[in-house]
Amino acid sequence: MARFGKPNVFKMYSLASLPLVLPFGLLLFLAVWAVAFTEVWNGGLSWGFVFGHLLDSLSVAVTISASAAMTALPFVVTAASLSNRWFRRSRVLANVIADVPQLLLVPIGALVLLHTGSGNGTLFLLLLFFNGSWFAHHSLTRMAATRHVTWQALQGMGATRWQIVQIVYLRQALHHTLDLVPFMVSRVLGQVLFIGIFAPHWHLAPASLWLGWTAAATPPPLSLTTAELLVLLTTSLILNYLAYRLSRRSWEVSPTLGHFCTAWSEYCE
Amino acid sequence: MSELRCHDLTVVQNGQTLFSNVTLDFPGQQVIGLLGDRNSGVFPLLRALNRMLELDGPIDVSGQAYYQDKEIYSRRTKVNVIRQMVVTIPTNPLPLPGSIYDHVAAGLKIRGWSRPVAMAERVEAALEAVRLWDRLRPLLNQPAASLSPELMPRLALAAALAAKPTHILWAEPGAGLDPIESDLLFDAIRRAAQEHTLIIATSQIQHLARLSDITVFMQNGEVVEVNQTARILERPNERATELFITEHFA
């Protein structure tokens, strides 16, 4: 007898984990490829070296992601407590900022840098701003689905605005933090690599992996190898974006299984 | 005098008069049915009683509505305090984020309750009142979203009862339920009316006949007739009421 409707757990998990797996996989591939073939270091392939830099890049991405989420959280909770009209406007604002392509990070950052003169500060603020808005956009979009009904149901019981935020939205926002930060890490990792290539004077960990800038006093000019790397990195960003879009489908099909990063998901959505 | 009443109440929204010159008393411990079709004004009137209507957009109000002699439409009135005592149950109640327990206890949390033991007692009593306690006792920590949609109206009623309001407003209770579940819901509503006043708005005469003690029939935003439900259904005083009932039974 044929059975229909049984969820394909593997398929759902693998789709949902695409945004995490793909950039990391690509990064690992690039690392191996760079160390093995670019002859920047004559020592050839060194796994310890590669993983050391991977961990460095990862820690930078995790720090920036967590900071961006924490920075955006008050915005999300405040937007959730506003009237429908202002909630909608907040969503649009977050959406517009989040939609700024990652490729624009570098020229915008360069402009800001020209005015401020502080490389690391500019970079940090820029990444915070763009990734925070990405977090806010996805968090608010998820809230929007049930917001009207929940809002009216609780108002019908006499809840004040702040009580609704306490009962529903604080919890939802925290859940979204746990849920979205791992995806944001992969996104930030892509950005960190990207900026590392284009803006070596910002001294991000991965830059030294590709071009040996740790030792170099001045960044070397872009070579053919670097251009190839850039193509791969851009591909990584695009794949990251596509993977995220794909993974959303698996969330919709099975929210409980799709939200594998948190045990709260079933309560909060 | 009733705890909830309105006098010469007229509400206009977006230039359209939703209902006009409504003067009604809502006596306690009864089920009061507001009968009428979609354009009769019964649904806006229901939402106007605890100022839920203004959430749909600005409204212009003339006349008065009172809850325990406090004017409902006054700038000094705290709307949420009124709504805590005159609660609305949505037509199609949806689960709130959180567990089944959280859903039923939401009204208590809104009132500032925090003692777990006292809350658990209230939740149990409320679920018992809607005959869901035995069924849901082992599932209290499960997500409310995992519950069958058929049970949501009774769960929503339990959430309202747990908070012990004086009045419960409900548009089309039992909409979309199967006959067995609507029987259970209507029994729960009848039992709830021993301690609370339920005001329901409906266009379904069968539901009205089974639920309400007093019926208010409205047409084109005006009250046509107020009487005992049995009397309205058998021998209405007004020709318009008779026509409506005949048409809808046919």
Interface residues (C-beta under 8 A of the other chain):
Chain A: T146 V149 T150 Q152 A153 L154 Q155 G156 M157 G158 A159 T160 Q163 I167 V168 R171 Q172 E266 Y267 C268 E269
Chain B: N50 M52 L55 N80 V81 I82 R83 Q84 M85 V87 T88 I89 P90 P93 L94 L96 P97 G98 S99 A106 G107 K109 I110 R111 P143 A145 S146 A156 A159 A160 A163 L169
